[in-house]
Amino acid sequence: MAYRDELDAVIDSEQRLRRQIAARIAEEAGTASGQDLSEVSLAAADAAILAWTEGGEEQQDLAAFRALGPLQELLVEHRNVVDRIADMLDRRLS
């Protein structure tokens, strides 16, 4: 069995979530699910991830008593995975 770094698995998880975010955005825009994700969908996912990173926490605080939608839940999960990757890299550098 080949050695697989734990970080690789976490990075794979981050990429999987990115694709799920792209698929969710495409679905909300009316694209049939099951279609291959286009570069436009992936770019929209990257934009949503960036927007969430820059302002999502404040929006989440304002909506503390409202349920998060499916896209927001994916964005929260993605942010947690990105934070985990950063922590793992920091530990390796120390």
C-alpha positions, 0 to 999 in steps of 0.5 A: 500500500502506497503512503498517502499524506494526510494533507493530500486527503484534506486537499482532495476534500477541499477540491470536492467541496469546491466542485459541490459548490459549483454544482449547487450554484449551477443548479440554482441558476437552472442548469440540469444537475448531472451535467459536467461543470463548466469553467464558468461554474467553477469560476462562480464557485471561486467567487462565492468562496472568496465572497464568503471568506471576505464577508460571510462571517458577518452575514452569518452573524446577522442571520444567526437565527435563520437557517443556512441554505444548502450553498451556505452550508457548503461554504461553511464546510469549505471554509473549515477545510481550508482552515484545517489545511492552513493549520496543517501547513503551519504545524509542518513549518514550525 
